Amino acid sequence: MIGERAVVPVYLKTPDGDVPGDPLYYVVAANGTFLVRNTALFTATTPATDVVGLERQQEGITIHFPPIPRLILEHVIGFFRTVYDRWDGEAIAFLYYAPELKEFRVEIPPQTLPRYRSRGRWRTEGRLEYGCLPRPDGFLKLGDMHSHGDAPAFFSGTDDRDDREDGLRIVIGRLDRTRIEMRASFVVNRLRFPVGLSDVIETPSGPFALVAPPDDWMRQVVCRYEASYLATDCSRGDADDD
């Protein structure tokens, strides 16, 4: 409530908007809020770090879905570990949630592992190319999980550039160890909020069980061999690997 303070107009910056003639006003634009001052000597536009008469607002995120069941995580981790064991590669899985049913679902998008020849053997690049999937009826896209192979679990600069869609992000690393690493965050409007694992998953007291991935999940993974080699279904393996 402003009380006895003078009212300062607020305008939205739109393509067809007129330039106001007020001596003092705020402009809300795509890149922030600005204070404009019109005087006999100058007109100045400066970033508005504080808005007179308003309380400050903190950034934050509140989760409205239950923890992801352990069994779902074990299936996804089994998929990631199989891709890592076979081709030393990364992988991704999409997560969906039906609020009315309180039910989770995992779908595996088509994904490609670029491979190259080095020192007499095939090696997998440290990147992953993947496509889109239609959203299952009755479900919302919750987010995704992706792996980092034997590297630590962290959100890389590539993740920051790629995470343009709102949703939960879980990254899993150290797949070469008994105890894997896992990190979680929630992205909204390109801003990443760290979240605790216990807030979004059923965390076990011991290591996750190894669950073999379904065949239809593995069929979504293909290799693209660089140079003279053509794309090959990864499920057939690499017969000439050393």
FIKOLZA-1660 file (N, C-alpha, C; in steps of 0.1 Angstrom, whole numbers, plus 5000, padded with zeros to 4 digits):
% residues 242
   i   px   py   pz ch aa at
   1 5008 4988 5000  A  M  N
   1 5000 5000 5000  A  M CA
   1 5009 5012 5000  A  M  C
   2 5006 5022 4991  A  I  N
   2 5015 5033 4989  A  I CA
   2 5012 5044 5000  A  I  C
   3 5000 5046 5004  A  G  N
   3 4996 5056 5014  A  G CA
   3 4997 5070 5008  A  G  C
   4 5005 5079 5015  A  E  N
   4 5005 5092 5011  A  E CA
   4 5016 5095 5000  A  E  C
   5 5023 5084 4996  A  R  N
   5 5034 5086 4986  A  R CA
   5 5027 5089 4972  A  R  C
   6 5035 5096 4964  A  A  N
   6 5030 5099 4951  A  A CA
   6 5030 5087 4942  A  A  C
   7 5020 5085 4934  A  V  N
   7 5019 5074 4925  A  V CA
   7 5028 5076 4913  A  V  C
   8 5036 5066 4911  A  V  N
   8 5045 5066 4899  A  V CA
   8 5039 5056 4888  A  V  C
   9 5036 5061 4876  A  P  N
   9 5030 5052 4866  A  P CA
   9 5040 5041 4862  A  P  C
  10 5034 5030 4858  A  V  N
  10 5042 5018 4853  A  V CA
  10 5037 5015 4839  A  V  C
  11 5046 5014 4829  A  Y  N
  11 5042 5011 4815  A  Y CA
  11 5049 4998 4811  A  Y  C
  12 5042 4991 4802  A  L  N
  12 5048 4979 4796  A  L CA
  12 5055 4983 4782  A  L  C
  13 5067 4978 4780  A  K  N
  13 5074 4981 4767  A  K CA
  13 5069 4972 4756  A  K  C
  14 5061 4978 4747  A  T  N
  14 5055 4970 4736  A  T CA
  14 5059 4976 4723  A  T  C
  15 5059 4969 4712  A  P  N
  15 5063 4975 4699  A  P CA
  15 5055 4987 4695  A  P  C
  16 5042 4987 4698  A  D  N
  16 5033 4997 4693  A  D CA
  16 5030 5008 4704  A  D  C
  17 5037 5007 4715  A  G  N
  17 5035 5016 4726  A  G CA
  17 5040 5030 4724  A  G  C
  18 5033 5041 4728  A  D  N
  18 5037 5055 4727  A  D CA
  18 5047 5058 4738  A  D  C
  19 5055 5068 4736  A  V  N
  19 5065 5072 4746  A  V CA
  19 5057 5081 4756  A  V  C
  20 5056 5077 4769  A  P  N
  20 5049 5086 4778  A  P CA
  20 5055 5099 4780  A  P  C
  21 5047 5109 4785  A  G  N
  21 5052 5122 4787  A  G CA
  21 5054 5125 4802  A  G  C
  22 5052 5115 4811  A  D  N
  22 5052 5117 4825  A  D CA
  22 5067 5122 4829  A  D  C
  23 5068 5130 4840  A  P  N
  23 5081 5134 4844  A  P CA
  23 5089 5122 4851  A  P  C
  24 5081 5113 4856  A  L  N
  24 5088 5101 4863  A  L CA
  24 5079 5089 4861  A  L  C
  25 5084 5078 4856  A  Y  N
  25 5077 5066 4854  A  Y CA
  25 5086 5054 4853  A  Y  C
  26 5080 5042 4855  A  Y  N
  26 5087 5029 4853  A  Y CA
  26 5083 5023 4840  A  Y  C
  27 5093 5016 4834  A  V  N
  27 5090 5008 4822  A  V CA
  27 5094 4994 4825  A  V  C
  28 5085 4984 4823  A  V  N
  28 5088 4970 4824  A  V CA
  28 5091 4965 4810  A  V  C
  29 5103 4961 4807  A  A  N
  29 5107 4956 4794  A  A CA
  29 5112 4942 4795  A  A  C
  30 5115 4936 4783  A  A  N
  30 5119 4922 4782  A  A CA
  30 5132 4920 4790  A  A  C
  31 5140 4930 4791  A  N  N
  31 5153 4928 4798  A  N CA
  31 5154 4935 4812  A  N  C
  32 5142 4938 4818  A  G  N
  32 5142 4943 4831  A  G CA
  32 5132 4954 4833  A  G  C
  33 5133 4960 4845  A  T  N
  33 5125 4972 4849  A  T CA
  33 5134 4984 4849  A  T  C
  34 5129 4995 4844  A  F  N
  34 5137 5008 4843  A  F CA
  34 5130 5020 4848  A  F  C
  35 5137 5029 4853  A  L  N
  35 5131 5042 4858  A  L CA
  35 5135 5053 4848  A  L  C
  36 5125 5060 4843  A  V  N
  36 5126 5071 4833  A  V CA
  36 5123 5084 4840  A  V  C
  37 5133 5093 4838  A  R  N
  37 5131 5107 4844  A  R CA
  37 5131 5117 4832  A  R  C
  38 5121 5125 4831  A  N  N
  38 5120 5136 4821  A  N CA
  38 5121 5149 4829  A  N  C
  39 5131 5157 4825  A  T  N
  39 5133 5171 4831  A  T CA
  39 5135 5180 4819  A  T  C
  40 5136 5193 4823  A  A  N
  40 5139 5203 4813  A  A CA
  40 5153 5202 4807  A  A  C
  41 5162 5195 4815  A  L  N
  41 5175 5194 4810  A  L CA
  41 5179 5181 4804  A  L  C
  42 5171 5170 4808  A  F  N
  42 5175 5157 4802  A  F CA
  42 5163 5147 4804  A  F  C
  43 5164 5136 4796  A  T  N
  43 5156 5125 4798  A  T CA
  43 5165 5113 4800  A  T  C
  44 5164 5106 4811  A  A  N
  44 5173 5095 4814  A  A CA
  44 5165 5082 4817  A  A  C
  45 5170 5071 4812  A  T  N
  45 5165 5058 4815  A  T CA
  45 5176 5050 4822  A  T  C
  46 5173 5045 4834  A  T  N
  46 5182 5038 4842  A  T CA
  46 5176 5025 4848  A  T  C
  47 5184 5015 4850  A  P  N
  47 5178 5003 4856  A  P CA
  47 5172 5006 4870  A  P  C
  48 5161 5000 4873  A  A  N
  48 5154 5002 4886  A  A CA
  48 5158 4991 4895  A  A  C
  49 5167 4994 4904  A  T  N
  49 5171 4984 4914  A  T CA
  49 5161 4982 4925  A  T  C
  50 5153 4993 4928  A  D  N
  50 5143 4993 4938  A  D CA
  50 5131 5000 4932  A  D  C
  51 5119 4996 4935  A  V  N
  51 5106 5003 4931  A  V CA
  51 5100 5009 4944  A  V  C
  52 5098 5022 4944  A  V  N
  52 5093 5029 4956  A  V CA
  52 5079 5023 4960  A  V  C
  53 5077 5020 4972  A  G  N
  53 5065 5016 4977  A  G CA
  53 5062 5001 4977  A  G  C
  54 5072 4993 4971  A  L  N
  54 5070 4979 4970  A  L CA
  54 5079 4971 4979  A  L  C
  55 5075 4959 4983  A  E  N
  55 5084 4950 4991  A  E CA
  55 5093 4943 4981  A  E  C
  56 5104 4939 4986  A  R  N
  56 5114 4931 4978  A  R CA
  56 5109 4916 4977  A  R  C
  57 5112 4910 4966  A  Q  N
  57 5108 4896 4963  A  Q CA
  57 5120 4888 4961  A  Q  C
  58 5121 4876 4967  A  Q  N
  58 5132 4867 4965  A  Q CA
  58 5128 4856 4955  A  Q  C
  59 5139 4852 4948  A  E  N
  59 5137 4841 4938  A  E CA
  59 5135 4828 4946  A  E  C
  60 5127 4818 4940  A  G  N
  60 5125 4806 4947  A  G CA
  60 5117 4796 4939  A  G  C
  61 5117 4784 4944  A  I  N
  61 5109 4773 4937  A  I CA
  61 5103 4764 4948  A  I  C
  62 5090 4760 4946  A  T  N
  62 5083 4751 4954  A  T CA
  62 5078 4739 4946  A  T  C
  63 5082 4727 4950  A  I  N
  63 5079 4715 4943  A  I CA
  63 5064 4710 4946  A  I  C
  64 5056 4707 4936  A  H  N
  64 5042 4702 4939  A  H CA
  64 5040 4688 4934  A  H  C
  65 5051 4680 4933  A  F  N
  65 5049 4666 4929  A  F CA
  65 5056 4657 4939  A  F  C
  66 5052 4645 4940  A  P  N
  66 5058 4636 4950  A  P CA
  66 5072 4631 4945  A  P  C
  67 5080 4625 4954  A  P  N
  67 5093 4620 4950  A  P CA
  67 5091 4609 4939  A  P  C
  68 5101 4609 4930  A  I  N
  68 5101 4599 4919  A  I CA
  68 5104 4585 4926  A  I  C
  69 5096 4575 4923  A  P  N
  69 5098 4562 4929  A  P CA
  69 5112 4556 4926  A  P  C
  70 5118 4549 4936  A  R  N
  70 5131 4543 4934  A  R CA
  70 5132 4534 4922  A  R  C
  71 5121 4526 4920  A  L  N
  71 5121 4516 4909  A  L CA
  71 5123 4523 4895  A  L  C
  72 5117 4534 4894  A  I  N
  72 5118 4542 4881  A  I CA
  72 5133 4546 4880  A  I  C
  73 5139 4551 4890  A  L  N
  73 5152 4556 4890  A  L CA
  73 5162 4544 4887  A  L  C
  74 5159 4533 4892  A  E  N
  74 5168 4521 4890  A  E CA
  74 5167 4517 4875  A  E  C
  75 5156 4518 4869  A  H  N
  75 5155 4514 4855  A  H CA
  75 5162 4524 4847  A  H  C
  76 5161 4537 4850  A  V  N
  76 5169 4547 4842  A  V CA
  76 5184 4546 4844  A  V  C
  77 5188 4544 4857  A  I  N
  77 5202 4542 4860  A  I CA
  77 5207 4530 4852  A  I  C
  78 5199 4519 4852  A  G  N
  78 5203 4507 4845  A  G CA
  78 5205 4510 4830  A  G  C
  79 5197 4518 4824  A  F  N
  79 5198 4522 4810  A  F CA
  79 5211 4530 4808  A  F  C
  80 5213 4540 4817  A  F  N
  80 5225 4548 4816  A  F CA
  80 5238 4540 4817  A  F  C
  81 5238 4530 4827  A  R  N
  81 5250 4522 4829  A  R CA
  81 5252 4513 4817  A  R  C
  82 5242 4508 4811  A  T  N
  82 5244 4499 4799  A  T CA
  82 5249 4507 4787  A  T  C
  83 5244 4519 4785  A  V  N
  83 5250 4527 4774  A  V CA
  83 5265 4530 4777  A  V  C
  84 5268 4533 4790  A  Y  N
  84 5282 4536 4793  A  Y CA
  84 5291 4524 4792  A  Y  C
  85 5286 4512 4797  A  D  N
  85 5294 4500 4796  A  D CA
  85 5297 4496 4781  A  D  C
  86 5287 4497 4773  A  R  N
  86 5288 4493 4759  A  R CA
  86 5297 4503 4750  A  R  C
  87 5294 4515 4752  A  W  N
  87 5300 4525 4743  A  W CA
  87 5307 4537 4750  A  W  C
  88 5308 4536 4763  A  D  N
  88 5314 4547 4770  A  D CA
  88 5307 4561 4767  A  D  C
  89 5294 4560 4766  A  G  N
  89 5286 4571 4761  A  G CA
  89 5276 4577 4772  A  G  C
  90 5271 4588 4769  A  E  N
  90 5261 4595 4777  A  E CA
  90 5247 4591 4772  A  E  C
  91 5237 4593 4779  A  A  N
  91 5223 4590 4775  A  A CA
  91 5213 4600 4782  A  A  C
  92 5201 4600 4777  A  I  N
  92 5190 4609 4783  A  I CA
  92 5177 4601 4783  A  I  C
  93 5169 4604 4793  A  A  N
  93 5155 4599 4795  A  A CA
  93 5146 4610 4798  A  A  C
  94 5134 4610 4793  A  F  N
  94 5124 4621 4796  A  F CA
  94 5115 4616 4807  A  F  C
  95 5111 4625 4816  A  L  N
  95 5102 4622 4827  A  L CA
  95 5089 4629 4825  A  L  C
  96 5078 4622 4828  A  Y  N
  96 5064 4627 4827  A  Y CA
  96 5057 4624 4840  A  Y  C
  97 5047 4633 4843  A  Y  N
  97 5039 4631 4855  A  Y CA
  97 5025 4634 4852  A  Y  C
  98 5016 4626 4858  A  A  N
  98 5001 4628 4857  A  A CA
  98 4996 4633 4871  A  A  C
  99 4994 4646 4873  A  P  N
  99 4990 4651 4886  A  P CA
  99 4977 4644 4892  A  P  C
 100 4967 4641 4883  A  E  N
 100 4955 4635 4888  A  E CA
 100 4957 4621 4893  A  E  C
 101 4966 4614 4886  A  L  N
 101 4968 4600 4889  A  L CA
 101 4980 4598 4899  A  L  C
 102 4988 4609 4900  A  K  N
 102 5000 4609 4908  A  K CA
 102 5009 4597 4903  A  K  C
 103 5011 4597 4890  A  E  N
 103 5018 4586 4883  A  E CA
 103 5029 4592 4875  A  E  C
 104 5041 4585 4875  A  F  N
 104 5052 4589 4867  A  F CA
 104 5054 4580 4855  A  F  C
 105 5060 4585 4845  A  R  N
 105 5063 4577 4833  A  R CA
 105 5077 4581 4827  A  R  C
 106 5084 4572 4822  A  V  N
 106 5097 4574 4816  A  V CA
 106 5096 4571 4801  A  V  C
 107 5101 4579 4792  A  E  N
 107 5101 4577 4778  A  E CA
 107 5116 4580 4773  A  E  C
 108 5121 4571 4764  A  I  N
 108 5134 4573 4759  A  I CA
 108 5133 4579 4745  A  I  C
 109 5139 4591 4743  A  P  N
 109 5138 4598 4730  A  P CA
 109 5149 4591 4721  A  P  C
 110 5147 4592 4708  A  P  N
 110 5158 4588 4699  A  P CA
 110 5171 4596 4701  A  P  C
 111 5182 4589 4703  A  Q  N
 111 5194 4596 4706  A  Q CA
 111 5206 4590 4698  A  Q  C
 112 5216 4598 4695  A  T  N
 112 5227 4594 4687  A  T CA
 112 5240 4597 4694  A  T  C
 113 5249 4587 4694  A  L  N
 113 5262 4588 4700  A  L CA
 113 5272 4590 4689  A  L  C
 114 5279 4601 4687  A  P  N
 114 5289 4603 4677  A  P CA
 114 5302 4595 4681  A  P  C
 115 5307 4587 4672  A  R  N
 115 5319 4580 4675  A  R CA
 115 5330 4583 4665  A  R  C
 116 5343 4581 4669  A  Y  N
 116 5354 4584 4660  A  Y CA
 116 5365 4574 4662  A  Y  C
 117 5373 4573 4653  A  R  N
 117 5384 4563 4653  A  R CA
 117 5397 4570 4659  A  R  C
 118 5403 4564 4670  A  S  N
 118 5415 4569 4676  A  S CA
 118 5423 4558 4681  A  S  C
 119 5436 4558 4678  A  R  N
 119 5446 4548 4683  A  R CA
 119 5441 4534 4681  A  R  C
 120 5435 4531 4670  A  G  N
 120 5431 4517 4666  A  G CA
 120 5418 4513 4672  A  G  C
 121 5410 4522 4678  A  R  N
 121 5397 4517 4684  A  R CA
 121 5387 4529 4682  A  R  C
 122 5374 4525 4684  A  W  N
 122 5363 4535 4683  A  W CA
 122 5361 4541 4697  A  W  C
 123 5360 4554 4697  A  R  N
 123 5357 4561 4709  A  R CA
 123 5345 4570 4708  A  R  C
 124 5338 4572 4719  A  T  N
 124 5326 4580 4718  A  T CA
 124 5329 4595 4723  A  T  C
 125 5324 4604 4715  A  E  N
 125 5325 4618 4719  A  E CA
 125 5318 4621 4732  A  E  C
 126 5322 4631 4739  A  G  N
 126 5316 4635 4752  A  G CA
 126 5304 4644 4749  A  G  C
 127 5295 4640 4741  A  R  N
 127 5282 4648 4738  A  R CA
 127 5272 4638 4733  A  R  C
 128 5259 4643 4733  A  L  N
 128 5248 4634 4729  A  L CA
 128 5238 4643 4721  A  L  C
 129 5233 4637 4710  A  E  N
 129 5223 4643 4702  A  E CA
 129 5210 4635 4704  A  E  C
 130 5199 4642 4706  A  Y  N
 130 5187 4635 4708  A  Y CA
 130 5175 4643 4703  A  Y  C
 131 5164 4636 4700  A  G  N
 131 5152 4642 4694  A  G CA
 131 5141 4644 4704  A  G  C
 132 5129 4646 4698  A  C  N
 132 5117 4649 4706  A  C CA
 132 5108 4637 4707  A  C  C
 133 5098 4638 4716  A  L  N
 133 5088 4627 4717  A  L CA
 133 5074 4634 4719  A  L  C
 134 5063 4628 4714  A  P  N
 134 5050 4634 4718  A  P CA
 134 5047 4631 4733  A  P  C
 135 5040 4640 4739  A  R  N
 135 5037 4639 4753  A  R CA
 135 5025 4629 4755  A  R  C
 136 5027 4619 4764  A  P  N
 136 5017 4609 4766  A  P CA
 136 5004 4616 4771  A  P  C
 137 4992 4611 4766  A  D  N
 137 4979 4616 4771  A  D CA
 137 4978 4616 4786  A  D  C
 138 4973 4627 4791  A  G  N
 138 4971 4628 4806  A  G CA
 138 4984 4631 4814  A  G  C
 139 4995 4632 4807  A  F  N
 139 5008 4635 4814  A  F CA
 139 5013 4649 4811  A  F  C
 140 5021 4654 4820  A  L  N
 140 5028 4667 4818  A  L CA
 140 5043 4663 4817  A  L  C
 141 5050 4671 4809  A  K  N
 141 5065 4669 4808  A  K CA
 141 5071 4675 4821  A  K  C
 142 5076 4666 4829  A  L  N
 142 5082 4670 4842  A  L CA
 142 5097 4674 4840  A  L  C
 143 5104 4668 4831  A  G  N
 143 5118 4672 4829  A  G CA
 143 5125 4660 4822  A  G  C
 144 5138 4659 4826  A  D  N
 144 5146 4648 4821  A  D CA
 144 5157 4644 4830  A  D  C
 145 5163 4633 4828  A  M  N
 145 5175 4628 4834  A  M CA
 145 5186 4625 4824  A  M  C
 146 5198 4629 4826  A  H  N
 146 5209 4625 4817  A  H CA
 146 5221 4621 4824  A  H  C
 147 5230 4614 4817  A  S  N
 147 5242 4608 4824  A  S CA
 147 5254 4615 4819  A  S  C
 148 5265 4614 4827  A  H  N
 148 5278 4620 4824  A  H CA
 148 5289 4609 4823  A  H  C
 149 5285 4597 4822  A  G  N
 149 5294 4586 4821  A  G CA
 149 5302 4585 4834  A  G  C
 150 5316 4584 4833  A  D  N
 150 5324 4583 4845  A  D CA
 150 5328 4597 4851  A  D  C
 151 5323 4607 4845  A  A  N
 151 5326 4621 4850  A  A CA
 151 5317 4624 4861  A  A  C
 152 5320 4635 4869  A  P  N
 152 5312 4638 4881  A  P CA
 152 5298 4643 4876  A  P  C
 153 5288 4643 4885  A  A  N
 153 5275 4648 4883  A  A CA
 153 5275 4663 4885  A  A  C
 154 5273 4671 4875  A  F  N
 154 5272 4685 4876  A  F CA
 154 5265 4691 4864  A  F  C
 155 5261 4703 4865  A  F  N
 155 5254 4710 4854  A  F CA
 155 5264 4718 4847  A  F  C
 156 5267 4714 4835  A  S  N
 156 5278 4720 4827  A  S CA
 156 5273 4732 4820  A  S  C
 157 5282 4739 4813  A  G  N
 157 5278 4751 4805  A  G CA
 157 5269 4747 4794  A  G  C
 158 5272 4735 4788  A  T  N
 158 5263 4729 4778  A  T CA
 158 5249 4727 4783  A  T  C
 159 5248 4722 4795  A  D  N
 159 5234 4720 4801  A  D CA
 159 5227 4734 4802  A  D  C
 160 5235 4744 4807  A  D  N
 160 5229 4757 4809  A  D CA
 160 5224 4763 4795  A  D  C
 161 5231 4760 4785  A  R  N
 161 5227 4765 4771  A  R CA
 161 5215 4757 4766  A  R  C
 162 5215 4744 4769  A  D  N
 162 5204 4736 4763  A  D CA
 162 5191 4736 4771  A  D  C
 163 5192 4740 4784  A  D  N
 163 5180 4739 4793  A  D CA
 163 5171 4751 4791  A  D  C
 164 5164 4752 4779  A  R  N
 164 5155 4763 4776  A  R CA
 164 5141 4759 4780  A  R  C
 165 5138 4747 4783  A  E  N
 165 5125 4742 4786  A  E CA
 165 5124 4741 4801  A  E  C
 166 5113 4746 4807  A  D  N
 166 5110 4745 4821  A  D CA
 166 5109 4731 4826  A  D  C
 167 5115 4728 4837  A  G  N
 167 5113 4714 4843  A  G CA
 167 5124 4710 4851  A  G  C
 168 5122 4697 4857  A  L  N
 168 5132 4691 4865  A  L CA
 168 5144 4686 4857  A  L  C
 169 5156 4688 4862  A  R  N
 169 5168 4682 4856  A  R CA
 169 5176 4674 4866  A  R  C
 170 5178 4661 4863  A  I  N
 170 5186 4653 4871  A  I CA
 170 5198 4648 4863  A  I  C
 171 5210 4649 4868  A  V  N
 171 5222 4645 4861  A  V CA
 171 5229 4634 4870  A  V  C
 172 5233 4623 4864  A  I  N
 172 5240 4612 4870  A  I CA
 172 5254 4610 4865  A  I  C
 173 5263 4609 4874  A  G  N
 173 5277 4607 4870  A  G CA
 173 5284 4595 4878  A  G  C
 174 5297 4593 4875  A  R  N
 174 5304 4583 4882  A  R CA
 174 5298 4569 4880  A  R  C
 175 5293 4566 4867  A  L  N
 175 5287 4553 4865  A  L CA
 175 5297 4542 4865  A  L  C
 176 5310 4545 4866  A  D  N
 176 5320 4534 4867  A  D CA
 176 5322 4530 4882  A  D  C
 177 5314 4535 4891  A  R  N
 177 5316 4532 4905  A  R CA
 177 5303 4526 4911  A  R  C
 178 5305 4519 4923  A  T  N
 178 5293 4513 4929  A  T CA
 178 5283 4524 4934  A  T  C
 179 5289 4535 4940  A  R  N
 179 5280 4546 4944  A  R CA
 179 5281 4557 4933  A  R  C
 180 5271 4559 4926  A  I  N
 180 5270 4569 4916  A  I CA
 180 5268 4583 4922  A  I  C
 181 5270 4593 4914  A  E  N
 181 5268 4607 4919  A  E CA
 181 5255 4612 4912  A  E  C
 182 5247 4620 4919  A  M  N
 182 5235 4625 4914  A  M CA
 182 5232 4639 4919  A  M  C
 183 5228 4648 4910  A  R  N
 183 5225 4662 4913  A  R CA
 183 5211 4665 4907  A  R  C
 184 5204 4674 4913  A  A  N
 184 5191 4678 4908  A  A CA
 184 5189 4693 4908  A  A  C
 185 5181 4698 4898  A  S  N
 185 5178 4712 4898  A  S CA
 185 5165 4713 4891  A  S  C
 186 5159 4725 4892  A  F  N
 186 5146 4728 4885  A  F CA
 186 5148 4741 4877  A  F  C
 187 5145 4741 4864  A  V  N
 187 5148 4752 4856  A  V CA
 187 5134 4759 4852  A  V  C
 188 5134 4772 4855  A  V  N
 188 5122 4780 4851  A  V CA
 188 5127 4793 4845  A  V  C
 189 5122 4796 4833  A  N  N
 189 5126 4808 4826  A  N CA
 189 5142 4810 4825  A  N  C
 190 5148 4798 4822  A  R  N
 190 5163 4798 4820  A  R CA
 190 5170 4799 4833  A  R  C
 191 5164 4800 4844  A  L  N
 191 5170 4801 4857  A  L CA
 191 5170 4788 4864  A  L  C
 192 5182 4784 4869  A  R  N
 192 5184 4770 4875  A  R CA
 192 5183 4771 4890  A  R  C
 193 5173 4764 4896  A  F  N
 193 5172 4764 4911  A  F CA
 193 5177 4750 4916  A  F  C
 194 5188 4750 4924  A  P  N
 194 5192 4737 4930  A  P CA
 194 5181 4732 4939  A  P  C
 195 5179 4719 4938  A  V  N
 195 5169 4713 4947  A  V CA
 195 5176 4701 4954  A  V  C
 196 5172 4697 4966  A  G  N
 196 5177 4686 4973  A  G CA
 196 5172 4673 4967  A  G  C
 197 5180 4663 4967  A  L  N
 197 5176 4650 4961  A  L CA
 197 5164 4644 4968  A  L  C
 198 5164 4646 4982  A  S  N
 198 5153 4640 4990  A  S CA
 198 5140 4647 4987  A  S  C
 199 5140 4659 4980  A  D  N
 199 5128 4666 4977  A  D CA
 199 5122 4661 4964  A  D  C
 200 5130 4654 4955  A  V  N
 200 5124 4650 4942  A  V CA
 200 5126 4635 4939  A  V  C
 201 5133 4627 4947  A  I  N
 201 5134 4613 4945  A  I CA
 201 5134 4605 4958  A  I  C
 202 5130 4593 4957  A  E  N
 202 5131 4584 4968  A  E CA
 202 5145 4579 4970  A  E  C
 203 5152 4585 4979  A  T  N
 203 5167 4582 4981  A  T CA
 203 5168 4569 4989  A  T  C
 204 5176 4559 4984  A  P  N
 204 5178 4547 4991  A  P CA
 204 5189 4549 5002  A  P  C
 205 5189 4540 5012  A  S  N
 205 5200 4540 5022  A  S CA
 205 5213 4534 5016  A  S  C
 206 5212 4525 5006  A  G  N
 206 5223 4519 5000  A  G CA
 206 5224 4522 4985  A  G  C
 207 5232 4515 4978  A  P  N
 207 5234 4517 4963  A  P CA
 207 5221 4513 4956  A  P  C
 208 5218 4520 4945  A  F  N
 208 5207 4516 4936  A  F CA
 208 5209 4502 4930  A  F  C
 209 5199 4494 4929  A  A  N
 209 5200 4481 4922  A  A CA
 209 5202 4483 4907  A  A  C
 210 5209 4473 4902  A  L  N
 210 5211 4473 4887  A  L CA
 210 5200 4466 4880  A  L  C
 211 5192 4474 4872  A  V  N
 211 5180 4468 4865  A  V CA
 211 5184 4469 4850  A  V  C
 212 5183 4458 4844  A  A  N
 212 5185 4458 4829  A  A CA
 212 5175 4466 4822  A  A  C
 213 5179 4474 4812  A  P  N
 213 5169 4483 4805  A  P CA
 213 5161 4474 4795  A  P  C
 214 5148 4478 4793  A  P  N
 214 5140 4471 4782  A  P CA
 214 5147 4473 4769  A  P  C
 215 5145 4463 4760  A  D  N
 215 5150 4463 4747  A  D CA
 215 5146 4475 4739  A  D  C
 216 5133 4479 4740  A  D  N
 216 5129 4490 4733  A  D CA
 216 5136 4503 4737  A  D  C
 217 5140 4504 4749  A  W  N
 217 5148 4516 4753  A  W CA
 217 5162 4516 4745  A  W  C
 218 5168 4504 4745  A  M  N
 218 5181 4504 4739  A  M CA
 218 5180 4506 4724  A  M  C
 219 5169 4502 4718  A  R  N
 219 5167 4505 4703  A  R CA
 219 5167 4519 4700  A  R  C
 220 5164 4528 4710  A  Q  N
 220 5164 4542 4707  A  Q CA
 220 5178 4548 4706  A  Q  C
 221 5188 4541 4709  A  V  N
 221 5202 4546 4709  A  V CA
 221 5209 4541 4696  A  V  C
 222 5214 4550 4688  A  V  N
 222 5222 4546 4676  A  V CA
 222 5235 4553 4677  A  V  C
 223 5245 4547 4670  A  C  N
 223 5258 4553 4669  A  C CA
 223 5260 4559 4655  A  C  C
 224 5267 4571 4654  A  R  N
 224 5270 4576 4641  A  R CA
 224 5286 4576 4640  A  R  C
 225 5291 4568 4632  A  Y  N
 225 5305 4566 4630  A  Y CA
 225 5310 4577 4620  A  Y  C
 226 5319 4585 4625  A  E  N
 226 5324 4596 4617  A  E CA
 226 5333 4590 4605  A  E  C
 227 5337 4599 4597  A  A  N
 227 5346 4596 4585  A  A CA
 227 5338 4587 4575  A  A  C
 228 5343 4575 4572  A  S  N
 228 5337 4567 4561  A  S CA
 228 5326 4558 4566  A  S  C
 229 5323 4558 4580  A  Y  N
 229 5314 4548 4585  A  Y CA
 229 5300 4555 4586  A  Y  C
 230 5290 4546 4583  A  L  N
 230 5276 4551 4583  A  L CA
 230 5270 4548 4597  A  L  C
 231 5258 4555 4600  A  A  N
 231 5251 4553 4613  A  A CA
 231 5248 4538 4614  A  A  C
 232 5250 4533 4626  A  T  N
 232 5247 4519 4628  A  T CA
 232 5240 4517 4642  A  T  C
 233 5230 4508 4642  A  D  N
 233 5223 4506 4654  A  D CA
 233 5232 4501 4665  A  D  C
 234 5233 4509 4676  A  C  N
 234 5242 4505 4687  A  C CA
 234 5239 4492 4694  A  C  C
 235 5227 4487 4693  A  S  N
 235 5223 4475 4700  A  S CA
 235 5230 4463 4694  A  S  C
 236 5236 4465 4682  A  R  N
 236 5243 4454 4676  A  R CA
 236 5258 4454 4680  A  R  C
 237 5262 4464 4687  A  G  N
 237 5276 4464 4692  A  G CA
 237 5286 4468 4682  A  G  C
 238 5299 4468 4686  A  D  N
 238 5310 4472 4677  A  D CA
 238 5319 4460 4675  A  D  C
 239 5317 4452 4664  A  A  N
 239 5324 4440 4662  A  A CA
 239 5339 4442 4661  A  A  C
 240 5344 4454 4657  A  D  N
 240 5358 4456 4654  A  D CA
 240 5364 4464 4665  A  D  C
 241 5358 4466 4677  A  D  N
 241 5364 4473 4688  A  D CA
 241 5375 4465 4693  A  D  C
 242 5386 4471 4697  A  D  N
 242 5398 4464 4703  A  D CA
 242 5395 4461 4717  A  D  C
% end
